[in-house]
Amino acid sequence: MSEQHDVKIAVIGGSGLYNLEELEFVAEVNPETPWGFASDKIIISKLPSGTKIAFLARHGRGHYLLPSEVPVRANIAALKHLGVEAILAFSAVGSLREEIPPCDFVLPDQLIDRTRDRETNTFFGGGVVAHTGFAEPFHAGIADLISSHKDVLDFNSKIHKNKTAVCMEGPAFSTRAESHMYRAWGGDIINMSALPEAKLAREAEIAYQLVCMSTDYDCWRIDEESVTVETVMQNMVNNGANAKRLLTAVLPDLDKAVRENTLKPCFKGTMKFAGMTAKEKRNPETVEKLNYILPGYY
């Protein structure tokens, strides 16, 4: 596994967070994984504290990939191969709750899957079967650490915890009936990118926390003027600025926790005994692919 850059933390940028240009540039890498190339080149940068991070634009710089077109397996595999052990994944979301206004941040702890056509939602199959636990899809330890820095946010923004995210297929937004249904199910926010990203990170034994940035109320809220593109874009600008403030505060602490093995829960080694396929039945080509992210497991 490559450790030449000594990077333990990755940031995946979503809509409104395409770069971290204020950080010191260290290197640009573009590894070819068994699942192809990542969405874009991965930027290795350094914080003023000296902490190195890897940054990847989920939709590519310039936002040219639909949610269903993002090469998520390659993204996660490339980050894991660099040595990444924890991911902060930023995402623009619509709010399903009155108490989560635009420009607030949300750290969900649960997830409802409403995607349909994403065939690349696992590293397994093709002759190697494995099952990973996913009852708690996000990382409580990272969420607590992020929340402890809530005071750095501007624009009167707040951080909400213990919320449920809905991941829809897209690219069209919800119908009003669907939006009301998600609210009835207990959904608090909605996006198009949490899956299969969170599942693949768990299979790769990476601690993963979705950091959601509210841009608007979803279409369930009809007692006010419709949201305009201009309003959403301004909210995205504000959210991007707040995301960078939050990262500057959080990343040194997160890097320290990862390096000192104090970040809990820990997923290292959890996939070693997740395999179901008899050794003599395992497809050698698939085993070789898996060695890229889980060397020696299968």
C-alpha angles and dihedrals in degrees: 000000000000114000099158092118096040092223118164100163130060131190118205109200121213133185108333096017110077102144146006097222095162091068125088110266114234107166146330119228133183109183120188108229128194085261095051131256127330124254090271141339113304114239118214109205138172128227121220086258089061094251112144122216137179117230124199126179104223095208094034125260104296091031099256100150125083115223089255091049097055109116091229097169091053091046095053094039093051092050093046091049089054088059099260114161101173133037131199104199115195121202137174110234142183117237121238093185134069091223093060104069126179114291094028118121125227130200103196122203098190137046138201117203115221097157118119116173103044105116094172095070097123141037089220134077125072093094102329119083122194135159126207129196114251105168089120103037097183135048116262094193094056091045091054091049093050092046091054088066096050093121093071092071120107132203091055088286122165134202119233123198137192096035132142121242124205116209111203130189101242153144086156115059123243126286113242090252090054092048091054090046092054090051090051089051091056098259116155103181136014134212142151103230112056091090138093085003096074093046093049092049089054091050088051090050093242121146104239133189126179113220108200125202115199114224101170146340112275118246094277090086107079103156094090140048114294116264113259128217089242092056093048092048092051090049089051090053091051091045092051091053091049092047090057092049090050093048093051089055099040106039100070091051093046093048090051092049092050094048093047092046092236096123109110138234097038119204098187110129095009093119096051092088099028094093120108102180119100111248093242091052097051116115106242092214092055091045089054091052092049091052087069091068103016105031115201096001099112 
